[in-house]
Amino acid sequence: MQDAYIYDGIRTPFGRFGGQLAGVRPDDLLGLAIRTLVERNPFVPEHFEDVVAGCTNQAGEDSRNVARHAGLLSGLPVSVAGQTVNRLCGSGLAAMIDASRAIRCAEGELYIAGGVESMSRAPYVLSKAENPYARNQTLFDTVIGARFANPLIAEQFGSHSMPETADNIAADLSLPRDQADAFAARSQALYQQALERGFYDEELVPVEVSQGRKLPPLQVAADEHPRPGTDADKLAKLPPLFSDGVVTAGNASGR
């Protein structure tokens, strides 16, 4: 079996929910990243075997197969295939593993792999009527959690959201609130140190966001999520999301 290597990597900035990138479609975000990656490397576009992209939502503009659509939007030849991987929060990593496995199995030599998501643009979805006169259609917000969940799954395994699940894990492992806050504060500090030494300079591609006809496009070139100066004392003042829980708006994002 041959070895697989990561040759280069690039990404668009991380945006906040409803933030500066909320007006940009996820397939356009991934298409921009792929186009920039291809342009700055010496490989012939026709030599790429596949685009493998992780995506959790796939409920709207993710286009069912966002990897294929983003590859086409990037300018890759139609002959370069695309497949979308869904392992929820591990989707991007799963895509990387899938691509590396394919290389090791000699199914191809050159792949583009990564992930994309825009929770800001996740749509509402409405169930279909079960009969011609039904008046019980259900509306779901696809931003987080299951939609059209099977009652048997909920009965046997629960239907908790990610923050609730994090609280469950903290309880199972006896993790106190102060440890969660300390971990989040350390994460913020390490990010700031890396930012100041230019660690992200080569991997970030700016995104041009339209502001209408009368204003120039906005260049989004930096992550929106970091909170410089965050420390455990500040995090300790935030209320938990759920009663007797350890997860807050501060340490959830820090993890």
N, C-alpha and C positions, 0 to 999 in steps of 0.2 A: 504494500500500500504506500502511495506517495504522500508526502507531508503537505499540509495546507498552511498558507501564510497570509497574514493581513498586510496588504501592500500599502494602503493609504486609508484615511478616514476623514469624513467631513460631516458637518451637521448644520442645521439652521438653529438659531437661538431658541431656548426654551421660553415660552410665553406663559403669562398668567391666564387664568380662566377669565375670558372676556377682555383680555389685554390687547396689546398692540397688534398681535397676529391673529386676532379673532376674525378678521375679515378675509383671511387667506384660506383657501381650500386645502385639505390635507394632501390631495393628489398633486396640487401645484407645489406645495412645500417639498414633497419627496422628489418631484420632477426637477425642481431647482437644484436640490442636493446632488442628484444623480448627474445632471448636466454639468455642474461645476466639477464634480469628481472626474468625469470622463475627460473634460477639456484640459485638466491640469496634469494628466498622466499620459504616458506614451502609447497606451494600448489602442489598437484598432477597434472601433466600436463593434464591427461585425464579429469580432472574436469573443465577445462576451457570450457566455452560454445561457445565463438566466439572471433575472432580477428576483431576489427572494426578500420579501419585506414582511415584517411583523406588524400586525394591526389588530387591536382589540375590538373596536367598535363595529366597523363594517355595516353601519346602519343607514348611511346616507351618502354623502359625497366621497366616502371611502370607496365607492364604486364597485362593491363586491370583490373585485380583484384589483386593489389599489396598486399592487406591484406592477401589473401589466399596464395600467393606465399611466402611472408615473413614468414608466420606461418609455412609453410612446410620447408623453409630453416632454420628456428630456431630449428627444431627438434621436434616441437609439433606433437602430433599424427594426423593422417589423419582425424580422427573423429572430430577434432576441426575445426569449420567452419571459413570462413573469408569473410568480405564484405568491400568494399571500398566506402567511402563517399566523395562527391565533393560539397563543398560550397565555392569554390575558397579559398580566404585567411582565411576563417573561417572553413576550412575543418577539421582540427585537433580537434578544439573545438566542432564542430558538431558531430564528432565521439564519443567524451566523453559524450556528451548529449545523443546520441543514446544508448550508452551502459548503462548509468545510468537510462534511461527511461525503457529499457528492464528489468533491475533489479527491478525497482519499480513496473513494471507490472507482476513480477514473471515469466518472460520468461527464466530466468537463474539467477545464483547466482554469477558467476565469469567470468569476461571479461577482455580482454586486449584491450585498446583503446588508440589511439594517432594519429600520422600523419607522413608523410614522403614526401620529395621532393628533387629532384636534378635538378636545372635549368641548371647547367653546362652540363648535359648529355641530355637535352631536344633536340630531333632530329629535322631535317628539314623534312617536309612532302610534298609530291607531289600529286596534284589532279589527278584523273583518266581522261582519254580522254572521252569526251562526245559522240564521234562517232569514227568509225574506222580510219578516216583520220584527226582527230583533231590535231592541232599543238598549242593549247592554254592552255596546262597544266600550273597550277599555283603552285609556290613553296612558302611554308609558314615556318617561323621560329616559333617553338612552345614555345620558351622561355617565351614570354609574349604576352598578347592580344588574341583576338579571331582568330581562323583559320577557313577557309571556311565559313566566316560570311554570314548570310542571308542578302541580300541587304535591305530587308524591316526593319530589326532590325536597321541597320545602318541609314536608312532614318528616322525612327521614334524616335530612342533613341540615335543615335550617335555610334561612334566606337572608342572612346577615350581610350588611355592606362591608366594604374593606375596613373602615374605621372600627366597626363593631367586631370584626374578625380580629383586628389587631388587639383590641381590648381582651378578647377571649384568649388569645395567645399569651398576652401579658399575665393574665390571671393563671393560666396553666403553668407558666414558667416562673411565677412569683416575681415578675419584674416590676419594681416600684416606679412611681412617677419620676422621681429625681434621676434615675438612670436613663429613662427615655429622654428627658430634657437635656441631660449631659451629652448624650449621643448626638442629639440634634444640634446642640451648640457647637460641638466639635466638628460636625459636618459643615456647618456654616463657616467656621474658622478656616478649615482646610480649603474650602472652595475659594475664600477670599485670598488666601496665601497663593494658591495656584493662579488666580486671576492676576494678581499683582506681578508675578514673575513671567507672565505671558504664556502660560501653559496652553490656553485655549486659542491663541492667535491663529494658528495654522488650521484649526478644525472648524472654525466658525465661518459660515458664508452669510453675508447680510441678505435680508429679505426686503424687497421694495414693496411698500404697501400704499395703495392709492388712497388719497385723502379728498378726492373729488376734483372737479375741473379747475377750480380756482386756487388750489394749493399744490405745491410740488409734492411728489411721492415721499413718504416717510421711509427712511432707511433704518430698519431694525437690525442692529448689529451686535447686541449684547443680550444676555439672559435677563429675564425680568424677575425670576423667582428668588434670587439671593437677598438676604437681609443683613447687610454689613452691620457689625456691632451687636448682633444677637448674642446673648449669653444666657447661661442657665438661670440667672436671677430674673431676667425678663421673661423667659419662657415659663418660669414657675408661677407667674402672675396670671397666665391664661387659664380660663376655665376649661374643664374637661368637656368633650363633646357629649359624653353620656355619663349618667350618674354613677359615681364610684369608679369611673374609668381612669385610665392614664393617658389616653390619646387626646391631644389638643390640636388646634389649628397650627401651632408652632412645631410641635415634635412630629406630627404626621408628615409634614412636608420635609422635615429634616431627615427623616429616615429614607 
